[in-house]
């Protein structure tokens, strides 16, 4: 394993030549403005490159030791001087050609980050409104996948009813130590947040991995001391009163461009969050992924 050991041409099962012996990856950085419009950072390829003069994403061949995320972040740093601390990974789209694949890593940017060509592989870097992307002369591969990636630009927020999920799990004796049962659940969620979720129960299934923002709401005897068991990837809300009311407040406060999924089997809570535009699913969808 060595740097740049992925450089070279490969042929897929469709009979096409692609750059990247081990496949390739690119970064789709997206930022939503206050009116809800997503802007994506796009690269205009240098004339001498493959499909030169077209617009696409910062990206390139993955090395043998890299996964899609590390490869895409490295390429974005080399080509646009972006760093991982400026971005939050949201999902990975897999375009599998058989024997070769391109993986698009979608990442939220906190703002319209300064970006310009950092090497000779591109002539321009600019933020383009998603509604205007189709009007550009696009790299053929990106043009093919863009209609399937476009619906996945909205970040997914998963809000979890801890009491309901722990109850559905039915661990022996959980009712005697509700805080401990909630802490165990949250610890497993932390691992899941790092690994990525399978597709949501409803909606686009084109992403191979989802990395949503996860929020767990705990109430009553489950409160207290839980945050000490949790690091990264999962936020905790300790409800001072009704857990259902806290969940409804979180749904109401979500940004207009976010997709919100509430995990609960409580019918009344489902009715309340659906009225606010959120979707819902039962605990089994989540528990099956732990």
C-alpha positions in Angstrom: 0.0 0.0 0.0 1.4 3.4 -1.1 0.3 6.9 -1.9 -0.9 7.1 -5.5 -1.0 3.3 -6.0 -4.5 3.8 -7.4 -3.3 5.9 -10.3 -3.9 4.1 -13.6 -6.6 3.1 -16.0 -9.2 0.4 -15.3 -11.9 -1.1 -17.5 -15.4 -1.7 -16.2 -17.9 -4.4 -17.1 -19.6 -2.0 -19.5 -16.4 -1.8 -21.5 -15.5 1.8 -20.5 -12.1 3.0 -19.4 -12.0 4.9 -16.1 -9.2 6.5 -14.1 -8.5 4.7 -10.8 -7.2 1.1 -10.5 -9.1 0.7 -7.2 -12.0 2.9 -8.2 -12.5 6.6 -7.6 -14.2 9.0 -5.2 -15.3 12.7 -5.3 -16.5 15.2 -2.8 -19.9 16.9 -3.2 -19.8 19.8 -0.7 -23.3 21.3 -0.2 -24.4 24.4 1.7 -28.1 25.5 2.1 -28.7 29.2 2.2 -31.5 30.6 4.4 -34.0 30.4 1.6 -33.4 26.6 1.5 -31.5 26.5 -1.8 -28.6 24.1 -1.8 -25.4 25.2 -3.4 -22.8 22.7 -4.4 -19.0 23.2 -5.0 -18.1 22.3 -8.5 -14.8 22.0 -10.4 -14.1 22.9 -14.0 -11.7 20.4 -15.3 -8.5 21.4 -17.0 -8.5 21.0 -20.8 -5.8 18.3 -20.8 -7.6 16.1 -18.3 -10.1 13.3 -19.1 -13.3 15.1 -20.3 -11.4 18.4 -20.0 -13.5 21.6 -19.9 -16.5 19.9 -18.2 -17.9 20.6 -14.7 -17.8 17.9 -12.0 -16.6 17.4 -8.5 -13.1 17.5 -6.9 -12.1 13.8 -6.9 -9.9 11.1 -8.4 -8.4 7.7 -8.0 -8.6 6.0 -4.6 -5.5 4.4 -3.2 -5.6 0.8 -2.1 -5.7 1.7 1.6 -8.5 4.3 1.3 -12.2 4.1 1.7 -14.4 6.5 -0.2 -14.6 9.1 2.5 -10.8 9.4 3.1 -10.1 9.3 -0.6 -12.7 12.0 -1.4 -11.4 14.3 1.4 -7.8 13.8 0.3 -8.7 14.8 -3.3 -10.7 17.8 -2.1 -7.7 19.0 -0.1 -5.3 18.5 -3.1 -7.6 20.1 -5.6 -9.5 22.8 -3.7 -7.5 23.1 -0.4 -10.6 22.0 1.6 -10.1 20.2 4.9 -12.2 17.7 6.8 -12.9 20.1 9.7 -14.8 22.3 7.4 -17.3 19.6 6.4 -19.7 17.1 7.9 -20.1 13.9 6.1 -23.8 13.3 5.2 -23.8 10.2 2.9 -22.1 8.2 0.2 -23.6 7.5 -3.2 -22.2 4.4 -5.0 -22.1 4.4 -8.8 -21.1 0.8 -9.5 -20.1 0.0 -13.1 -19.1 -3.6 -12.4 -15.4 -4.1 -11.7 -15.1 -0.3 -11.1 -17.0 2.2 -9.1 -17.2 6.0 -8.4 -18.3 7.0 -4.9 -19.7 10.4 -4.3 -19.2 11.6 -0.7 -21.9 14.2 0.2 -20.8 16.6 2.9 -22.4 19.6 4.6 -20.4 22.8 4.6 -21.0 25.4 7.3 -20.9 28.1 4.6 -19.9 28.9 1.1 -16.3 28.1 1.8 -13.4 29.8 0.0 -12.2 27.4 -2.7 -10.0 27.8 -5.7 -7.9 25.5 -7.9 -5.1 24.2 -5.7 -3.3 22.3 -8.5 -3.3 22.1 -12.3 -6.2 19.6 -12.5 -8.9 22.4 -12.6 -9.3 25.8 -14.0 -12.2 27.0 -11.8 -13.9 26.2 -8.5 -17.2 27.8 -7.7 -20.5 27.3 -5.7 -23.4 26.7 -8.0 -27.1 26.6 -7.1 -28.4 23.1 -7.4 -31.2 24.3 -9.8 -28.5 25.7 -12.1 -26.2 22.6 -12.2 -28.0 21.0 -15.2 -27.3 24.1 -17.4 -23.6 23.5 -17.2 -21.5 21.3 -19.5 -21.1 18.4 -17.1 -18.7 15.6 -16.9 -20.6 12.6 -18.4 -20.4 10.5 -15.3 -21.6 13.3 -13.1 -24.4 14.1 -15.5 -25.6 10.5 -15.3 -25.7 10.4 -11.5 -26.8 14.0 -10.7 -30.5 13.3 -10.9 -30.2 10.6 -8.3 -27.9 12.5 -6.0 -29.9 15.7 -6.1 -32.7 14.5 -3.8 -30.1 13.4 -1.2 -28.7 16.9 -0.7 -31.1 17.6 2.1 -29.6 16.5 5.4 -31.4 13.8 7.4 -32.1 14.4 11.1 -33.1 11.3 13.2 -34.8 12.1 16.5 -35.2 9.1 18.8 -37.7 8.4 21.5 -35.4 6.6 23.9 -38.1 5.4 26.3 -40.1 3.8 23.5 -37.0 2.2 21.9 -35.7 0.8 25.1 -39.1 -0.6 25.9 -39.3 -2.2 22.4 -35.9 -3.8 23.0 -37.2 -5.4 26.2 -33.8 -6.1 27.8 -34.2 -8.2 31.0 -34.6 -5.9 34.0 -34.4 -2.6 32.0 -37.2 -1.0 34.0 -35.1 -1.2 37.2 -32.2 0.8 35.6 -33.7 3.0 32.9 -30.7 5.3 32.9 -28.3 2.3 32.4 -30.5 0.9 29.6 -30.6 4.3 27.8 -26.9 4.7 28.2 -26.3 1.2 26.6 -28.5 2.2 23.7 -26.8 5.5 23.2 -23.4 3.8 23.2 -24.5 1.5 20.4 -25.9 4.5 18.5 -22.5 6.1 18.7 -21.0 3.1 16.9 -23.8 3.2 14.4 -23.2 6.9 13.8 -19.6 6.2 12.9 -20.4 3.2 10.7 -23.4 4.8 8.9 -27.0 3.8 8.5 -28.7 1.8 5.8 -31.3 3.7 3.9 -34.2 5.4 5.7 -37.4 3.4 5.9 -38.9 5.7 3.3 -37.3 7.9 0.6 -34.4 7.7 -1.7 -32.4 4.4 -1.5 -29.6 5.5 -3.7 -27.1 6.2 -0.9 -25.0 3.3 0.2 -24.4 4.9 3.6 -26.3 7.6 5.5 -24.7 9.7 8.3 -27.6 11.6 9.8 -27.6 13.9 12.7 -28.9 11.8 15.6 -30.6 13.1 18.7 -31.9 11.0 21.5 -34.5 12.3 23.9 -34.5 10.8 27.4 -37.0 11.5 30.2 -37.9 10.7 33.7 -35.7 8.0 35.4 -33.5 7.7 32.3 -32.2 11.2 32.8 -28.9 12.0 34.6 -25.4 10.8 33.9 -26.1 9.7 30.4 -23.9 12.3 28.6 -20.9 10.9 30.4 -21.3 7.7 28.4 -21.5 9.4 25.0 -18.9 10.8 22.6 -19.5 12.2 19.2 -22.1 11.6 16.6 -25.1 11.5 18.9 -26.6 14.4 20.9 -28.7 14.0 24.0 -31.7 16.0 25.1 -32.8 15.4 28.7 -36.5 16.4 28.7 -37.4 18.3 31.9 -41.0 17.3 31.4 -42.7 15.2 28.7 -40.4 13.5 26.3 -43.0 13.7 23.6 -43.2 17.4 24.0 -39.4 17.7 23.7 -39.5 15.7 20.5 -42.2 17.8 19.0 -40.2 20.9 19.9 -37.1 19.5 18.1 -39.2 18.8 15.0 -40.6 22.3 15.1 -37.2 23.8 15.4 -35.6 21.9 12.5 -34.4 23.9 9.5 -36.7 24.1 6.6 -34.5 22.1 4.3 -33.8 19.2 6.7 -35.6 15.9 6.5 -36.7 14.8 9.9 -37.3 11.2 10.9 -38.8 10.4 14.3 -38.2 6.9 15.7 -41.1 5.9 17.9 -44.1 3.5 18.1 -46.3 6.0 20.0 -49.3 6.7 17.8 -50.1 10.1 19.3 -46.5 11.3 19.0 -46.5 10.1 15.4 -49.6 12.1 14.7 -48.1 15.2 16.2 -44.8 15.1 14.3 -46.4 14.1 11.0 -48.6 17.3 11.3 -45.3 19.3 11.4 -44.0 17.6 8.2 -41.7 14.9 9.8 -41.8 11.3 8.9 -41.7 8.4 11.4 -40.8 4.8 11.8 -40.9 2.2 14.5 -38.0 1.2 16.8 -37.4 -2.1 14.9 -36.0 -0.3 11.9 -33.3 1.2 14.2 -32.7 -1.9 16.4 -32.1 -4.1 13.3 -29.1 -1.9 12.5 -27.4 -2.0 15.9 
